[in-house]
Amino acid sequence: MGARRGRDAAGARGQAVGSGTNGGTGGGRGGRGHVGTKNPAIYGWQAARGQGSEDMRSIGTQERFANVKRLAAGREVEILTAVGGIPSEILDGKHHPCPKCGGKDRARYDLDEHFFYCNRCFDKNNGDFIAAVAWATGWNQVRALVEVEKYLGSGGVSGGGNGHYHATTNGDGKKVYRTSADALAAYKHYLGEPSTWFEYTDGSGVCVGIVYRWDTASGKEIRPVSRVADGWICGGMPEPRPVYQQQDVVKASTVYLDEGEKAVNASRDIGLTATTSANGAKSPHKTDWSPLAGKEVIIRPDNDADGEKYAKAVAGLLAKLDPAPVVKILRLPDLPPKGDAYDYIAKRKSEGATVDEIRNEIVHMAQYAEVVEADAEAANEKEAEPWPSREYTATDLATLDFSITWLCDQVLVALQPAIAGGGWKCLKTSVLIDLFVSLASGTDFLNRFRVPCPVRVGYISAESGMNTNQETFIRICKAKGIDPGSLTDQFIMTDDSHDFTTAAGIAALVAWCKRRQFVAVGVDPAYLNFAGLAETSANVFAVGAALRTFSRALLSEGITPTVAHHSIKVPLDRYAPLDLAALSGSGWAEFARQWILLSRRREYVDGSGFHELHCRIGGSAGHSSLWHLDVDEGPSDQTGPRKWRIGLTEAGQAKRDAKRAKDEAFGMDVQGKAEMIVKHLEQRPGMADTETGICKLGIGRTKAALQALQSLVDSGRIAFSDDCVCKPGRTSGRPGYRLLPEDTDDENT
């Protein structure tokens, strides 16, 4: 293929650099029952609730549909057969049995409009050939678009022309873009058009990385973009990295090895097969040198100390290959300081030498070059890993997009580790199953928090037992109006625990998540799945390091972990809301970037099935809320299945409601006691009664009773006097209260 270079080509390169399968497979939302199969929530392609491409909210999606239709013109039948699996013999414009429902003479392909429809099972939203691919495969519209793009090799449309490129953040803090052109745009925003670029391909010729170069007045700027599982990032390729121009290297018997792509391209221009490693002298140990096994390799070091060091390091790495290549060192003559093969070739051209003459000179020198008896151990003497692995300039901080993606609005952010904590029997597992069923189905978590796009999830429940897990899952699904069986591939559960502090355990978990294409995974509980922390649970450094390794392995694959963990056994206030400090052991609070913390508001009444809980939700993304969560599961002795009825009230509102109810009850109590006082005094015509006598009626000397007396005095219904006759036959008075005639004022009070 060769490198594409020059400013003219760069300006028209929007789609070319994004060729291949940019973005992987994934999708937005084409109705509640079915979604794409790979990390749809962390792409920017989230479709709105509903069905059909017209509802999709992703930036640039309409442009991508239009681009694919343009590229597919005249190949619609081929695509329907190759991608959609529709037999070509029924795509002749005539009526045929439907390949999906089997209906006789119900299916037909319109040769002019390129529509496919079935009168029984595909008469609505049938649309064009992309819609037919989605119908035939069961994919949603965006997944069908991506698969057709892959088949055509179009790679999508970049950016939509407005300079905004939607991206998400992966576990390493890198922004993930749909195409390489979109990733380049993040650099172009402040560096402008690149002067040149160099493409790196894998063994099959698919572009996996591009190194861009800007020649400036002060020197040069180098910026790479690289393909990852979910798209493209601004950064180096995953290790081990391919050698430059690998597709040519594998075919050659002799390969020239330089320190930079510019020198390699100069050699290719004169007919020599050459290669280098990405990032040149900085990282030969990060390169896959296996395509050079058994070949003759001519290393041409740059004319400086770094060039010699690079040649030595590469020779050592090549010596470890099987079969080992024949390695020679060719120091080109008359190079300027820091000069390389590019300078040699340019100088010879300026002297009038032809391309054939220059090539023959280099080949002749290579024949007599020094053969290196390389020490394989030299490969182990690599430079220290560069640190930091990523950094951001002030311009980056001012311009790059570090926005987050919500898996569940105001509850769970994609690609940040989460904790669900709580004490004994605070429904941690049940609440988490509600969350993961919501993620899988696109329904609201706890009947309140919206899930923008359904995703595939896995849940490890190693404590409750599958009988309880099954029963909880089914009743939560029914409470949400979901057929449990409809989530076949969306929600996967296991009761098989592992030790995720070990490399083997983490590798097994990542492999399971990738095989099932999970976007989120729940690990419940921590003590059964992190057994390796038993001896160091009080050591924040040891726990932190283990949890960092665990979370990075998942986040780097686009998987968001949530761990269920117990709180301390005896909190200071057992009926107060929990905070992160209440989690058992060290390091867990520091690990959590977002959390759901559950605790009881009141003592559980055995057998009632009614739970009154605090539910604290928060995270580093800035979301923070406290709720009163009431869960009615039904009494444990009922004959039918238990239920899942949720009541969720914002804690501040709950307090206001409780105070209002208390005030209303107090007012009713005062009113009732006032009526009792009036009735009592009405039965004592001409006499009063003392406060003590009135309180002995049964109203007690309570706040409500005293308030009732005062309210009757204030309203003029009774009067207080220091000289009242309170018993028959007595003339001396005592302090007491007497009844006044209604609607009169008493001057003696």
N, C-alpha and C positions, 0 to 999 in steps of 0.2 A: 504493500500500500504506500509506503513512504510517508514522510511527514508533510503535513500541509503547513505552508509558511507564507508570511507576508501579510501586510495590512489590508490589501484588497480582498484577499480570500477571507480574512477574519470577519469582515463586515457582513459577509453573506453566509456565515457559517452556522447560523442559529440551529438548524436541524442536523447538519452534518456531524457536529461534535456530539450530538445526542443520539447517534445511530445505535441500533441494537435494542436491547430490552431495558431501556431506562425506566426505573421505577418499579420493576418487578411486577408481580400480580397483586391486585388489591382492588378495592372498590368502595364506592359510597353505598348508599342505601336504596335498594329498589323494593321497598315494602318491608314489613316487619318479619316476614317468614324466611327470608333468604338474604345473605350478604356475601360479599367477596371472600376469598379464602386466604388472604395474607395481609395482616396488619392494616386493615382499612382505616382504623382510627388515627394512625399516626402518619397517614398521607394527608395531603391537602385536598383529597378528593371525596370529602364527605357530602353525600347527597342529602337533600332535605327529606323529611318524612313524606311518604307517598311513593308513587311509582312513575317511572318514565324519565327520560333524560331531561325533560323540560323542568323537572323539579330539582335538578342537581345544583348545589351551591358552590362547586369548586371553581377556582379561578382558572380560566383558560380551557375549561372542558369543552365548551362549544367550539372553540377554535380547533381543538384536537379532533372532534368529530368531523368538522368540515375538512380538515387536512387529510384524514384517513379516507373519507369518501372520494376526495380528489385523487389520491394515490391508488385507490382500488378500482377506479373507473375501468370497466371492461373485464374485471377479474372477480366480479361478485359471485358467480357460480363457483369458481375455484375456491373462494374463501368460505362460502357456505358449506362446501364439501370438506375442505381441509381443516377448518377451524370449528365449524358448527357440527360436522359429522352427518350432514343431511345427504342422503344418497343422490348422486348426480343425475341418475336416470329419472328422478321425479322433478327435476328442475328444467323441464322442457316447455313450460307454459300451459300444460294440460293438467286436468284434475287427476289426482292419485290418492291412494290410501295415505292417511297421515302417519308419518313415521313415529309420532309420539303417542297419539291416542288410538290409532288404528282405524279411525273412522273411514268408511269407504267413500272414495271420490270426494273427500272434503278438503284436501290440501292442494294448493296451486301456487306456482311461482310466476309473478308478473314479469315478463321479459323486458318490458319497457321501463317500468318504474322500479324494478328490482325489489319488489315487496314479496314476502312469503306469508301466507296465511292459511289457517285451518278454520272452517266454519264452526267447529266445535270447541277447540281448545286454544285457538290463537286468532280470535276475531277482534280483540281489543288490544290497543297499544302495539299492534303488530309492526307498524313502522317500516323501516328499511332493512337492509341485509344485516346491519349490526344488531338491530332488535331481534331479527330472526336467529342470529347466533346466540344471543342471550336466552331466548326462548328454548332453543334446541338443547342447550347445555345446562340450563338451570342457573346460569350466572346472572348477575345484575348488569345493567347497561355499561357501567364503567369497566367492569371486569371484561366484558365482551370487547369493549373498545381497546383495552390494553392488549388482549390476546391477538386481535386483528393487527394492531400496531406491531407486535412482535413478529407476526407472520410476514408483514410487509417490510419490516425493518425500518419503519418511519421514525420511530423514537419519539413521536409526539410533537407538539408545537411548543415553543419556548416563550414563556412570559406574557403572552397576550398583547405585547406591544405597549404596555403601560409602565414598564420599568419596575413592576412589583412582582416578586416571585415568591409564591407560598412555599414555606418549608416548615419542617418540624425538627425537634431536637432529639438526637439519639443519646444513648447512655454515656457516651464520652463527651457530651456537651457540644457535639458538632451539629450544625444545621444540615438537614437532609433535604435535597432538592430533587425534583422529578427528573430533570435532565442535566447533562453536563453544561449545556448552554445557560440554564438557569443558575447553576453554581458559578459559572464564569461571570454572570451579571453582577454577583455580589462583589467581585473584584473590580469589574469595569466601572462600577459606581464611582470609585475614586482613583483608579489607575488608567481608565480609558481603554481603548482597543489595544490588545496585545500586539507586540511586534512580530512574534512567531510562536509556535507551539509544537509540541512533540507528543505523539500518541503512543501509548503502550497497550499492547494487546495480549490476550491469553493465548494458549496453544491452539484454540479454534479460530483465532482471528478476531474475537470480539474485543472492542475497546474497553479497557478496565481502568485507564488513567490517562490524564493529559497534563503535561507540564507546560505552563504558559510563561512566556518571557516578555518583559517590557524593557526596551532599551531607553534609558533616560540620560539626561545631561550629566547626572552624577554617577552613572554606572548602569547597573541592570537590576531588575526586580524579577524574582522567580516565584511563581505561585502554582501549586498543583491542585487539580480536582480529581476525585477518585470515585469509582463505582463501589457502593456498598449494597447490602441486601435490599434496602428500601429505596435506592435511588443514587444520588451523587452528593458528595460532601466537598467542602473546600479544605483539602488536606491531603497528606500522602496516602498512597495505596496501602491496603492491608498487607501484612507480611505473610509469607515471603513474596516479594514483588517480582514481576516478570522482567526479563532483560528487554532492553529496547530493540525494536524490530525483530521480535521473537519469530514471527512467521517466516522470515528469511533465514534466520540463524539455524533453525532446525533442518533446513535443506542443504546447508553448506558444509563442506569438509574442513575449510579453513576460515577462521573468523578473526577479524582484527578487533581489539578491545581498547576503547578509549575512555577518557574520564568524563566526557560530556557529549550530549546529543549533537551539538553543532559540529564537532569533529567527526562524529559518526556519519552525519548527513553529507559532509564534504567527501568522505571516503566512498559513500554510496554513489555520489555523483560521478565518480571516476571508475565505477564498476567493481568495487570491493565490498564484500559482506562485512559489516562492522556492527558493533553493539556496545552498550554501556549499561551501567546500573542506574536506577532512579536516584537522584540526589548525589550522583557521582561519588566523590571521595568520602562523603559523610557517612554513607551507610552501605558498603558492599556486603556486610554481614546480614543485611535485611533482604537480600536478593536470592531468588531461585536460579542458581547457576546450572541446574541439571541439563538444559538444552545444549550445553557445551561439552557434555561428557563424551569422551572418545574422539574429540576433534583436535585439530591443530589450532591453538589459540595464540595469537601474536598480540602481546600487551604493549601498547605504546604510551609510556607515562608522559605526563606533562613535564615541562622543564622546570621543576621546582621540587622542594623537599616533600610537599604534600603529594605530588605526582608519584615520587618514588615510594612513599609510604602506601599509597593506594595500590600500586603495582604489586608490592610485597603481600599486602593483605589479600588481594584477589588471587594471586598465585597460590597462597596457602589454602584458600577456600576451594579452588579448582582441584588441588591435590587430593581432596577428600572425595571427589566424585568417583563413581564406578561405572564404566572404566574411566580411569584418569586420562585427561587430555594431555597432549604434548604442548607444554607451555614455553613460549619464548618471550624474551624482552627485547624490543626494538626501540632504541633511542634515536629518533630522527635527528639528522644533523642540522646545524645552523639555526636552531630554534631560538627565538627571543626568550627572555625570562618569562616564565609561566606559559610559554607557547605550547601548541599541541599540533595534531595532524592538520587541523584547519589552517593554521598559520603556514605550515610547510607547503600544503597544496596551493594556497593562495599565492605564496611567494614564487613557486615554480611557474604558476600560470602567468604571473606578472613578468616573468623572465622569458615568456614565449614558449614554454613547454606545452605540448599537446596533452590531452587527457590520457591517451595511450602511453605516452612517454612517462608521465607521472606514475601511472599505475604500474608499469613495468619496473620502474625504479624501486618502488616500495616492495613489490613482490621479490625482486632480486635481493634487496637488503634483508627481507624476512628469511630468505633461504639460509643466510649466514648469521642470523641473529642468535644471541646467547640462549641456550636451552636452560631452563630453570629446573633445578632439582628442589622443588618446593617442599618445605616442611609443613605438613598439614597442621601442626600445632600452632603455626603462625596465625592461623585463622582465629584461634582463640584469643589472640592478643588484640582484640578489637577495641576501638575507642569506647569510652564510657557513653552510655545512652544520653543523647541530648536532653537537657532539662531546661525549662519546662517543655512538655510535649505539645502544648498549645499556649499561645499568648495572643492578646488582642491589643492593637494599637488604639490610641484615642479615636482615630478615624473609624476603626472597626466598631468601637463601643458606641459611636455616634450614629452609625449607619446600618449595622447588621441587624437582622431580625432574630431576636431571642424569645419570641412569643411562645406560649405554652399551648398544649392541646388537651382539652378536657375529655377524659373517658366518661366521667359522670360529673355534670356541672356542679361546681362548688363542693365536690367531695373528692374526686380522684383525678389527678393529672397524669397524663401519659409519661412514662419513662422517669418516674421518681418513686423510690421505694416507700412503701406504706406499712403502717402497723395498725392492727385492730387489737386493742388491749382492753382488759376488764378482769374483774374478780370472778370467783366461782359462780357458775350458773347465772351469768349475766347475758346469756344468749349471744355470745360472740360468734359461734359457728352459725347459728340461725340468721343473724343479721348479715354475716358475710355471704351466706348462700343467697340471701335476698339481693345483695349487691351484685354477685356474679351472675345470677339469673337475669337481673336487669341489664347487665353488660351484654349478655348473650342474646337477649331478646329485644333490646331497645326500649324496654318499659322503664317507668320511673322507679328509682330506688326509694324505698320506704314511702311510696305513693307521693313523693314530692320532688325528688332531685332527678332532673332530666338526663337521659343518656342520648347524646347527639347521634350516635351511630352504633349499631350492634356490632360486636366483635366476638371472635372465638376466645374462649377462656378455658383454663384448666383449674381444678380445685383438688388439693390434697387434704383429705379429712381423715387423719389417722387416729383420732381419739374417740369419736362418738359411736363407731360401728356402722356398718352399711345399712342395717335395718332402720336405725334412727336417721341416717343420712338420706335414705330413700324417702322415708315418710316426710321429712322436713322439705326436701326438694319438691315433692309432689304437691303438698299443701300450699307452698309458696307460689308455685306455678299456677295452681288453680285460683289462688287469691288474686293473681295478676291477670286472670283470664287467658292463660296460655295452656295449650295442650303440651304436657311435659314431653311427649314423644316428638314434637316438632323441633326440638332443640338438639337433634341427633348429633350433629357435628359442631354445634356452637358451644355446648357445655359438656365437658368431659370431667369425670370425677374418679379418683382412686383413693383407696384406704391404705395404700402401700407406702410406708414411711421410708425415709433414707436419711443419711447423715450428710447434710449439705455444708459441712465444714471440711469435707474431703474433696480432693480433685475429682475422684471417681463419682461421688455423689452429685457434684455440680455438673459434671459432664453428662451424667444420665438425665438430670433435670432439663438441661438445655436441649439435649437431643430429643426428649419427649415433647418439649414445647415447640421445637422447630418441626418435628414430624407432624404434629397436630396443628401447626401454624397458629399458636396462641398469641394473642396480644397482651393478655394479662394472666397471671397465675397466682392462686392463693395457696399458702403453706400453713396448715393448721394441725397441731399447735407447734410452737417453737421448740418446746422441751423434747418432743419426740423426733424432730427433724434436724436438730442442731446438737446432737448428743456429744459431739466433740468439744463443746464448750463447758462440759460438766465441771472440769477441774479449774477452769479459768473464768467462770461466770462473773466473778467480782472484779476482774481485771479489764478496765475499759479499753486498754490498748489491744489486748488479745482479742476481745470480743469485736471491737471495731474493725480490726484487720480482717477477721474472718467474714464479717458481714459485708465489708467492702468488696472482698473477692467474690462472694456469693452474688451480690447485687450487680456488680459490673459485668459478670458473665451473662446475666440475663438482659440487662439494659443494652449491652452492645449488640444484642440480637433483636432489639425492638420489643422486649417483653417487660411488662411492668409487674414487679412482685409485691404481694401483700402478705404479711406474716401475722398470724394470730398469736398473741402472747398474753400470759397471765400477769396481773398486777400483784403487788405485795399482799401477803396474807391478812394482815391486820392494819388497814389504813387508820389514820388518826380519827377521821370522821367517816364512818362507813356509809353514810347516806349523803355525802357531798359529791359533787362532780369530780371525776378523776382528772389529773394532769399527767404529763409524760413522766414526771419524777416518780409516779407510783408504779411504773413498770418494774417487774422483777429483774434483778441482775443489772450489771453495768453495760453500757454501750448501746442499749436498745433505743433509749430516748435520743441519743446522738445520731443513730442510724436513720431514724424515721424522718423523712422529708414531708410526710403527710400522715394523718392519723384519724382513727375513729375510736373513741374511748367510752366504754360503757360502765355504768355503776348503778346501784339501786338507789331510788329515792325513798322507798319505804320497804319494810320487811315483807318478804314474800309469804303469802298465806298458803300453806301446804295444800295441795290438791286443787287450788283455785284455777291454775293455769293463767293467772293474770299477773303481769309484770309491769311495775312502774319504774322506769329507768331514766337516768341522765344519759344523754348522748352528746358527747363533745366531738366536733368535727373541725379539723384545721390542717394547715400545711404551710410550707415555705412559699407557696405561690401567693400567699396573702389571704386565703380563705379562712374564716374563723367563725364558728357559731356554736351555740349551746341550746340543746333541745330537751323537752320532756317527751320521752318515748314510752307510750303505753302499748303493750302487746297482749292481746287476748288469744291464748291458744286453746281455750276451753278446758273444763275440768278434766282431770286425769281419769275419772271413773266413768266418763260418758261412753256409751256403747258405740257411737259412730266415730269417724275419723276426727282428729284434732283439726283446728283451724289456724288461720294466720290473719288476725285482724289488727291493723296498725292505726295508732293515733299519734300524731306528731305535732307538737306545739312548740313554738319558739319560747325559750325559757323566760325571757322578759315578759312576753305576753301571758304565759302561764301564771307568773307571779301576779301580774295585774288582774287577771281573771280570778285568781284565788282571793286576792284582797277585796275585790268587788263582791265576790260571793260571801266573804266573811262579813263585810260591812252590811250587806243586805240581810244576812242572818241575824246580826246584832240588832239592826233596826227592827226586824220582826219581833225579836225577843223583847226589846224595849216597849214596843207597841202592845204586845201581849201582857206584859207586866203592868203597864199603865191601865189597861182595861180591868185587870184584876184589882188594882188599888181603888179605882173609881167604884167598882161594884161593892167592894168591902165597905167603903165609907157611906155609900147609899143605904146600906143595911144598918147604919148607926145614925139615925136622924137626930140632929141636935148635938151630936158628940163628935169629937175628933179622935185621933189615935196617934200614938207615938211612932217614931220611925222603927223602933224595935218591934212594936206590935204589928205594924204593917209588914215588916220583913218576915214575921213568923207565919204569914199566910202561906208560905211555900215558895215565895219569890226569892228568898235568900237575900243576904246583904252583898249582892253582886254588883259589878259595874253597871249591868243592864238595869238592875232594880233601882239603884241610886239615880241613874240617868232617867228612868221612868218618872220618879218623884220630881226631879228637877224640871222635866219637860211639862208635867202637869202644872207645876207652879208657874212656869214661864207662859203657859197658854192661858192662865187664869181659871183653870178648872178646880184647883185646890189651892189652899193658902196655908202658910206656915205661921205659927204664932208661939210666943214663949208662954202664953197663959191659956191653955186649952183644957176643956173638961173632957177627960178621956174615959171616965168610968161613971156609971149611973150613981146619983146621990152625992157626988163630991162637988164641992164648991171651989176648992183650990185648984189652980191650973198647973199644967205641965207643958213643956215644949211638945208640940205635935202638929199634925196636919188635919184640916177640916175641909169638907166639901163645900164649894161655892155653888150658888145657883148658876145654871148655864146662862151665858151671854150677859153676865153682870160683872162689874168691877168692885172689888172690895178695898175700901180706903184704909182698912186697918192692917193690911198685909205689908 
